[in-house]
């Protein structure tokens, strides 16, 4: 995969989506708040159309966005379970101390929980990485085949990644997530500006979303499917 070319094409696609089309940009900013609508727009990008789509057909996009959201929530269940199991003993100890007669917090009582909590967090992070690798392709397959369960067709998802090449795939994801992290930090800094910061950020977040979505689409198409 030509990573530089993919980044350039994704940036160009993002530019063409909003530049000179303020109505579309404003609607995308609004849809950032109404996430299922923006998710539905992303699903259309995943379908591979090289031309930016209009912000129309609200009902269909809302339904597509809900499918995207539900699939993401289902994928996150293992991580949520690990984190809950990790922190339950800590919360139980906290409740025990708060409800005790002394009603004072004895921090030394939490020392035995430090290593299990660190271990649980590490397990959750590893699970999150594995899930991200699978979900990224799964959600695109769901969009292209218009079948919800295709997001969980692990066998075909792994086959697609294999066609891309695991090394190519992982490097591509690392590149986009590093770039997205930097841009995301910058947008969050913009949000700190009084009065107008939130509004500016509202117009910037959909740009990052579209950029990522087009990049993921180009990555998927490296499989030749």
ABEGO torsion letter per residue (X at the ends): XBAAAAAAAAAAAAAAAABGBAAAAAAAAAAAABAAAAAAAAAAAAAGBABBBBBBGAAAAAAAAAAAAAAAAAAAAAAAAAAAAAAAAAAAAAAAAAABAAGBBBAAAAAAAAAAAAAAAAAAAAAAAAAAAAAAAAAAAAAAAGBAAAAABAAAAAAAAAAAEAAAAAAAAAAAAAAAAAAAAAAAAAAABBGAAAAAAAAAAAAAAAAAAAAAAAAAAAAGX
